[in-house]
Amino acid sequence: MTQRFSRWSSSPRCAPAAARQQQRAIHSRRTMKDPIQLPRALVAHFPIKQTAPTPPPTTTETASRHEEEAYHTKTPVTSAHAIDRDAAALSHLDSVMLEPTSGDIVHGRYGTLAAEAVVGVPLEYLALLRMAAEGAAGVAKLVTRNHRRPNGSRSDGGGGTVLVYGASQANGLAAVQMAAAAPQIGAVVGIVDGQHSCHEDLLEYVKGMIPEPGTAVGQEYALVKQNFRELVDSIASGEEGLATATTAEDCLADFQTNLFQYADVYPDTRPAAVDANELKFLGMEKDKEQFSANMDAYLSQYPPGSPPMDAQQVHGSFSTESYAAFRHQFWEQTTRVISGDESHVFSPPHLVQELMKRPPSSAEPVASSSSTSIPFAFDSSRRQQPVYPTGTEATPGGPVLGAIIAVTPELQTSPKLLTGIMTI
């Protein structure tokens, strides 16, 4: 029930002081406007509810308010503890505290930590020092195996690819970050275990910590062995699967098919290359003259229709070299559109007819994917191969060096459940 309160009179100067202190309540099942803005005759008949003034706060209420304010007051952190899953309690070994007298930082497992080594590191992170040490030990073990490029760097292809299972766990996350920063490792592939793989944001955070060509996936993706194997192989080899088996003749055949369909749908018998329904007049007769005037301006933004295309002539005269010259003209038109140059009328069917009458010469410029100034362009004159712009080439991560496995609670329980089960 919605309640609104107003004073006895809409004119406080004319009402007595006692009356101004009295309050009125509006009982309604609907949300209503402020009663002060309603007509006086309607407000006079509203039911009245007497309300007592709010009493001053007692000593107990004042003390509780101070406690609540103190609860939200932040105090400096003087200790941090990890959770011991086996004991279901705070861990005394994986803990760190600030010595109040000397100011030293004392770890429960490693003792007093050097001040210059932990400067600027929050105590909450120092409590995870054992987990970080486990991740560092795994990375160091794999780096020592990389004898092929002891001083390799990511710029020259790196030394190898490292897999990290449990990449969102404390020790796995440390392994991911250290491996990504190690110059002897070319790529890192993280697998977020089932405990955290359902959290899309966390998966993106882990993926953001891994530089290219590495990445991170959820455990569900890694269970599909074929997909995961292809992903790891592409990262290790640098082959991203952009190469195709399309030949120049295949590209030309597809273009000719689209050309014939375009000529049938948009013939030059229409004033522009638009659908026939766009030219129909469905208004009143008195508006037909104005419709024609507006239609001329409307159709001026479209290219002209296509002239008839003879299939035999197109297949015989429009070669792969003609198609390469057409693509070069199309690139130039794209530049005009981007720069806002509307001085040139571009009609692809008419350009095809012109190229059939005048075969292109070898002196004419042709757009080619061998130039890195055209990102991800394809060359219709040869078999397709990926050509990258300068600085965007795919860098191989190198052969797989090994895997770092963070023992998650589920992984720790699985061998115990499988104990005693005979394999078939």
N, C-alpha and C positions, 0 to 999 in steps of 0.2 A: 504494500500500500504506500503510495507516494504521498509525502507530507510536505506542504509549503507553509511558511509562516509569514505573516504580515502584521502591520500595526492596525489599531482600531480605525484610524482615520488616514486618508491620503494626504491630509494637510496637517502636519505635525504642529504648526504654530497655533492652530485653533483648538487642538485637543488638550485636555489637562494632562499633567505629568503622569498621574497614576494610570490614566488610560493608555498613554504611550508605552508604558512598561508591559501592558498586557499583550499577549501574543495570540495569534489565530492560527489554526491548523486546517488545511484543506484535505479532506478525505476523498480520494478518487482512485479508481482502478486504472485510469489513463494518465499518462504524463501530460501535465497541464503547464501553461505559461505562468509567469510570475503574476500573482493576483493583483499587484499594484497596477499592472497595465490593463486589467479587466474593468468593465463598467462598474461604477459604485453600486448600482442597484443589484447587480449580481453578487458582488462581494459581500453586501450587507446580509445576504441570506445564507452565507457559508456557515457550516457548523463550527462552533467555538470549542477549543480545548485549552484549558488552563494549564500553564506550565510554570514550574517553580524555577527561580534563578539557579544557575550552576554553583554548587558550594565550592569554597576554596579547597585546594588540595590538602590532604592531611599529611602528617609527618611520614607515615608509611608510604604513601604514594610518591612523595618527594624523594624518599630514599630509593624507591624502585626505579624512578626516572634516572637518578644518578648512576645506578648500576647498569641500566640499559645504555647510557652514554659511555660508560667505561668499557662496556662489552665491545662497542664499535671502535674504540680507540686503539690504534695500531701501536704495538710495542716492538722493539728490536728483537730479531730472532737470535736466540742464544744456543739452540741445539736443534738437531734434526735427526730423525730415526727412519730407517727403512722398515718394512714389515717382514717379519719372519713368518712365511706361509705355513711351515710345519708346526710351529708353536702357536700360531694365530695370535701373535703379540708383537710388541715393538722389539726390534732387534737391537741388542746391546753391542754386537760386533760391527754391524753396518750402521754406525751412528757417528755423529760428530758433534762436539760442543765447544763453546768458546769459554776458555778459562777466564773467570772474572778478574783475577788479580794480575796475572802476567799478560793476558790478552792473546795467549797462544791458542791455536786450533788443534784440538786433540781428537784423533780418530780412534774408534773403538777397536779397530783391527791393526792399523798401521802406526798408532801412537801419535806423537806430535808431528804435525806437518810443517814443512818449511814455509815461512811466511812469503818469500818471493815466488814460490811455486803456486800458491793459492790466492794470490792477491786478485781481487775483483771477482772471485768465484763465489756464488752464493752457497751458504751452508747446506741448502737442500740438495745441491748437486754433489757436494763432497760426501754426503751419505751414500751415494751410489758409486763410490770410488772403486769398490771391488768389482762391480759389474763392468765399469769402464776398463779396468785392468784385464778382465777376461776378454773383452772385445779387442783390446790392443794386442794381447798375446796371440789371438787367432790371426789377426792381420800380419803380425810380425812373422808368424810361422809360414804363411803363404808367400810373403815377400822374399824370404830366404830361398824359396824354391825357384824364384824367377832369376836364374843365372844368365838367361839369354840377354836381358837388358838391365843390368844392375843400376844404371843411371838413366833409364828410360823416362820419358815424360809423355803426357797425353798428347802433346803436339806431334810427336812422331809415331803415333799409333799405340803408345802404352806398352806395357809388358804382359798383360793378360787380363782375363775377366774373372771376377770373384763373385760367387753366389753367397748370399746371407739369408738364412732362414730364421724367422723370428725377428724381422727387422724393426718391429715396433717395441720389442722388449728392451729393457735398459742396456743389457750387454750387446744385444743385436744392433740397437741404434748406435751405440758407440762404435761397433765394428763398421757399420755403414759409413759413418762420418769419417773415421780414420782411413778406411780404404779409399773413399772418394778423394781424400786429400793426399794420399800417398802417390808420389811420382812414378813408382814402379808398377802401379796398377792402372790399366787403361780404362776399365769399365766395371761398374758394380751393378748387380741385379739383386734387388731385395725382394724377399717374399714375406709378406705380412701374414702371420699365422691366423688360425681360425678364431682366436680370442679377440682380435681387433680388425679382421678383414671386413666385417660388416659396417665399420665406421668409414664412410667415404672420405670425410674430411681428414682423418688420421692417415689414410692411405695416400691422399694428395700431399700431406705434409712430408711423409717419408719420401715420396717421389720427388718433391721439390728439393730435398737435401742431396739428391744424386745428380751429378752433372751428366750431360749427354756424352756418349751414346748409351749410358746406363739408364735404368728405370726401376720401378717397383710395381709388383702385382700382388693380388690377393692369393691366398692359399687355394681358393676354388679354381682360379685360373691355372695355377701350377699343377693341379691334379689332372688336368687334361694334358697328358704327356706330350702329345704331338704338337699342340700349340706352343707349349712352353719350350720344347726343344727347338722349334723353328725360331722362336723369339731369341733364345740364347745364341743360336747359330748366327742369326743376322747381326746381333750386337758384336759377337766375337769376330766375324769376318768383315763387317762393314757393308754387307750387301743388304740393302733395304727392300729388295724385291720390286724396284721401279723399272727394271728392264723388261721389255716385252718382245714378243716374237712377231710383231706387226711389221710387214714389209711396205715399201713404197707403193707397190701395186695394190695392196689391201687398203691403204689410205685413199688412193685415187678412186678405187671402186666405191668406197663409202661416200666420197664426195660426189661422184657422178649420180649415185642413187638419190642423195639429198637434193641435188640440182634438179633432177626430173620431177621430184615431188613438189619442190618449190614452184617450178614453172606451171604445174597443173593447178596448184592452190591459188596462186597470185598471178594470173595472166595479165598481159598488157592491155587487154580489152577494158580493164577498169582504170579509173583515173589515178589510182595509187595501189600499192601492195597492201590492201586491207581485205578483210572478210566481206563477202557480199552483203551480209546483214547490216554492215555499217552504212551502206548506201541507201537503205530503205527509208522512206519518209512515212511516218505513222501519225503525223499531226493533222491539223485542220488545213483546208485548202488555202485559207487566208495567210497562213504562215509558211507556205511552200516557198515563196520567193525569198524570205529571210533565211529559211533553212538552206537553200542553195548557196547563198552568200556566205553563211557560216561554214558550210561544208567545204567550200574551196579553201578557206583558211585552215580548216581542220586537216584536210588531206595533204596540205603543203609540207607537213612535217614528216611524211612517209616517203620512202623511195618509190620510183615508178615500178610498174609491174614487169614481169619477166616476159621477154619475147619467146616464141615457140622454140623448143629445143629438139633437134633431130638426134635421136639416139645413136644412129650410125655415124653421124658426123662427129658427135662428141667423143665416142669411143675411138674414132680413128684419128682425130686431130688434137684432142686435149690430152697431152702426155704427162708423165710425171714431172718433166721440166716445166711444163705450163702450170701445173699445180703448185710447184715451188715458187714460180713467179707470182701466182695469184696470192699465195700466202704472204709474200713480201708486201704486196699492195694492201693486204688486209692489216698487216702490222702498222703500216703507215696511217691507214684510216683509224686504227685504234688510238694512235698518238694524237690525231686530230680531235677525236671525240674527247679524250682526256683533257686536252689543252683548250677545248671550247672553240676550235676552228670549224665554222659551219660554211665556209666558202666553197667547199668541194662537195659535189654530189656523188655519192658512192653507191653504185648499183652492181652487186655481184653478178647477176646473169649477163648484163651488158659487158662487164669486164671479161667474162668467160668467152663470149662471142668475139671480142676483140683479140684475145689471146689465140683463139682458133684461126683467125685470119692472119695473124702475125705471130709466128712462133717466137718464143723468147730466145735471145742470143746469149752467148756465154759471158758477154761484157756487162749484162744487166746485173744489178745487185740482187742477191737472193738471201732471205733471212735463213740463218743456219743456227743450229743449237750448239755449234762449236764455239760460238761467242758467249762468254760468261756474262755479258751485259744483259742477256735475255734469260731471266730465271726460269728454269725448268721447261724450256722450249723443246720441241721435238723437230727432228729433221725428216721430212718425208722422202728424202732421196736415199736413205740408207736404213738399215735395221736399227730399231730404237735402242738407245743406251742412255742411262741417266747422265745428264750433264749438269753440274751444280755451278751456281755463281761463285765467284771468288770469295773464299772464306767460309763457305757453307758445305764443303765436301764432307762426306760421311767418313768418320775416322774409325777404323776397326779397333775394338777393344783388346784383341789378341786372344790367344787360346785360353781355355778355361784352366785356371790354376788350381781351383779347389772350391770347397764350400765351407762356410762357417755356420754351424748349427747352434742356435740358442735353445737350450733345453727348456721348453715351456711346460707348464703344469700338465697339460694333456699329453705331451710327449714323454714326460716322466712317468705318467701313470700307465701308458700303453704297454710297455714291456712287462709290468707286473700283472696286467690282465691276461697277457698272452702266455705267461709262464705255465707250463704244464699242458699246453695245447699241442697236440701232435700234428705235424704237417702231413698232408696227404701226398 
